């Protein structure tokens, strides 16, 4: 792999606290300007405290970086890999300063979000622009890698995780198990101006097709906005309740909207959704996220290669073309908050 004009890769993620005293400041960073009620923030803080105040997300990203470094080296690339977050340390501006000190002039950003939305794509691009401005003229140029919801490596790795989860059911129960593909809910005002839901449906369809189970649906989790603001539904826990009432006995939750088993996956699915399933008399399993699956790590390396080498080799499967490298100016706009008079 030739490094071309790029001299580094930066993995950009959401961030998470690594000690109890950081939980509230971290969450305040996350919800700043979004009108999230304080009671909801304190409720979510308890989720983090149940993990000792340490989110798994940073460690999982470090594991991904380690695996990706080995994969790139095996392919003949020696691009250094940096790590920067939106909401907590290591913060993007600090990472870009370190890159500047290391004489990095142009880098590729791999953002840990496979789908297009304001919060999952454009906001990260804005974060990168803001971090460059904070560092100043010495900051490297940073180009974001495209959304990859339909990259064959992402789909294959997710399908493998689903097969492993379904194997926990008896052979006679697997065929009737309902696959609940789940992703982070977002406000309808955001969902209506992007391809988030359509991309999630396409990725879910592709995974279910590879698994050989067409008994699936898309649900959502982890909403955080004020009760008066409409968000994507159905919520996975509410859907589990209704499936239990319908007599369904086996459910496999598939966190397709997430790349790692961080707090929102581990708490919202392994604790809350699992408890609701138990109460509804449903046997419940949860597929792992793609994490450091070798097939997924190889897919990330492929996304880097296609930008480094240029040309027309852009891997995708299904009915959608590969996303463009440069997002259109009107792509995934920031949702407009209603005026006070309209609330």
N, C-alpha and C positions, 0 to 999 in steps of 0.2 A: 504494500500500500504506500503510495507516494503522499507525502505531507502537503504537496502543492503549496498554496499560499497560506494555509492555516498552520499555526504553530502550537495550538493547544485545544483541548476540549474542556468545557465546564459543565458539570452536572448541576442543574438548577432545580431546586425543590421547594416545598412548602415550609419546611422547618418544624421543629418541635422542641419543647423544653427537655433538659437533661437532668434537672433537679427540681425538687418541690417548690422552692422559692421563686423559680422562673415561670411557673405555670400561669399565674394571673398576668404578669407583664406580657408573656407570649400571647395569651388570648386577647388581651387589650390591643396588641398589634394587629391580630387577625381581624377583629371586628371594628376597628377604628373607622368611624364615619358611616357605618352600616345600620345604625339604629337598633342593634341587638339589645334586648332588655338585659339589665344587670343580672336578674335572676337566672336567665338562660346561660349567661357566661359562667356564673357560679356553679350551675348544674353541670356544665361541660367540664369545669375544673375538677369536679369529683371523679369524672371518668379518668382523668390523668392521675389523680391521687391514688386511684385503685391500682395503678401500675407503678406506684412508688414515686410519682411525679416525673418519671422519665418516659418520654415518648420513644417508641422503637424506631421512628422514622429515620433519624440521623444514622443510627447504626446500620440500618438496612441499606441506606444510600451508600454508606462507606463500603459495605459488602458488595454492592453493585459496582462501585468504582473499582474495587480490587479485582473483581471478576472481569470487568471490561478492560482493565489494564492488561491482564493476562491474555485476553482474546486479541486485542490490538497488537500486542507484542508477537503473538503467534502468527499474525498476518503480516508481520514485517513493519508495523508502524510503531514509532516511539513517541507519539504525541503525548505530552504530559496531560494529566487529568486533574482539574481543580473542582472544588465543591463550594457552592454558594446558595443561600436560602433567601426566600422572600420575607419570612417573619421572625426568624431567630438564628442565632449564631450556628455556623459561620454565615454572616450576612453578606449579600452580594457586593456592596461597596468595599468591604474589607477584603473579599476575595479578589476583586478587580485590582485593588491596590497591590496585593501580593503578586498578581500576574504582571502588573506594570513593573514592579521591582525585578521580576524575572525576565524582563524584556520581551514579554508576549505582546505581539502587535495585532494579531487577528485570531479569534477563537470561534469554535462552534459550540453552541449551547444545546445540550440535550435536556429538555424540560420533562420532568416526571409526570406527564399528562399525555395520554394517547389521543384525546378528543378535543374538538374545537368548541370553545365557548369564551366568553369574556374572561372568566376567572381561570380557565384552564389553558388559555393561549395568549390573547391580547394583553391581559394584565401582566403576565410574565414578561412579554416584550416591553411593556411600559416600565416594569421594574428594572430591566436591563438598561434601558435608556436613562432612567433616573440614576442608576448606579454609576453609569459612565459619566454623567454630568457631575456627580458628587466627587468623582476622582479627578476629573479635569482632563487636560490635553494629553496627559501621559496614559490615559486609560486605553486598553485595547479595543478594537472594533469587535463586536460580538454578533454573529449571525445565528438565529434560532433554527434548529432542525425542524422539519415539517411535522404536523400531526400524523400519527402512524397507526390509527385505529384499524386499518385494513392491511397492514403489513403481514405477510404470511407467517413470519416468525412469531409475531405477537399472537396471532390467532392459533397457531399450532401449539404454542406454549400454554395458552389458556385452555385449549382443548385437553391437553395432557393433564392439567390440574383438575379439570372436571371429571375425566375418567377415573383419576385416583380417588376423588371424593365419592363418586358413585360406587366404586368397588367396596365401600364400607357397607352398602346395602346388600342383602341377599340377591342372588341372581334373579329370582322371581319378582323382586320388588323394583329393580332398576328401570325396567321398561315403563312403569307407571309413575316414576318419580317426576315431579314437576321441577324444572330448572327455573329458579328465580334469579335472573341476571340483575344485579343491583349496581347503582352508581350514586354519587352524591347528588342530592336534589339541588336545584338552583331555582331562583325566582322565575316565574313565567315571563316577566319582562325581559329577562336575559335569554331564556330558552327560545322566545319567539323571534330573536334576531340572529340566530346562529344555527348550525347543523348538529348541535349536541345530541339531541334525541334521535335524529335520523341516523347519525353515525353509531350511536349505541345500539340501535336496532339492527343495523347492518352487521356490526361486529358480533352481536349475540346470535344472529341468524347463522353467520359463518361458523361460529364455534359449535352451535348445536348441530349443524350439518356435519361437521367433522366427527362429533361425538356419536352421531346417529340417533339423536333424541330430538324430535320436533315438538315435544311437550314443554314449551318454554314461554316465558313472558318477561317483560322489563318492569322493574320496580325501582324505588328510590329510597334513600336513607339520609340521615344526618342533617336534616334541614335545621337552619339556625336563625332565620329571620323572624321579625315580629309576627305575631299571630294574624294580624290584619293583612299581611302581604301573601298573595297566593304563590305557592311553590309547586314544583312538579310532584305529581302523585301517580300511583298509590305508594304510600309508605310501606316498606316491607313488612313491618310488624302488623299493620292493619290488614295487609293482604294475607298474611299467615292466619290471622283470626278468621277471615272469610273462607279461606281454603279448608280450615278445620271444620267450619260449619257445613261446608259442601261435602265433607267426608273424605277429603284427600288424606293419605296416610304417610306419604314420603316426599320430602322437599330437599333440594340441594341448592343452597345459596351460592351464587357465582359473582364475586365482587369484580366484575369486568371493568368498572370505572376506576379502579385503583391498581397501582403497580406494586405496592408493598403492604404487608400486614401491619399497618400502623394502628393507632388508637381507634380511629373511626371504624376500622374493619374489626379489630379484636373486641372492642366493647360493644359496638352497635349490633354486630352479627353474632359473635361467639357468646355474648352474655344476653343482650336484650332479645334479639330475634330467636335465639335458641330457647330462652325461657318462655317466650310466647308460643313457640312450637310445642314445647313440652306441655304447656297448659291446654293447648288445642288437641293434644293426642297425636301429634305429628312426629314421625321420626325425621330428625333434622341433621344434615351434614353441611359443611361449608368447604368449598374449594379454596385452595390457597391462591394467593395472587401470584403473578408471574415471577416477581422477586428476582432471584439470581438463577432461574432456570437457564441452563446452557443454551437452549434454543432462543430464548429471549435475549440473552446477552449477545449472541451472534447476530440477532436482528438489529440491536443497537449499533453494533459494529458496522453492519451493512448500511444503516442510515448515515453513519459518519462517512463511510467509503463513497457513497453516491454523491455527497457534497464535495468531498476532497477531490475525487476524480472527475466530477462533472459528467457530461454526456447524457444519454437517454436511459440508462439503466436504473429504473425506479420501481422497486418491488411493491406489488399490491395484488390482492385477489378480490373476487367478488364483483359487484355491479358498479362500484365507484372507482374512478381513477385515483391515482396517488395525489395527495394534496400538493399544492404549489409550494416552492421554497419560500417565496415572498408572498405574504398574505395581502389580499386586496385592501385598499385604503378603508373600505366600508365594512370589512370583515369583523364579526363579533364585537359590535360597538358596546361601549359601557352603558349599562341600563340607566335610564334617567329616573331619579327618585322623584316621587310626586311632591308638589309644593305643600307647605303646611296647610294652606287653605283647602287643598284637595284631600287631606288625610281625614 
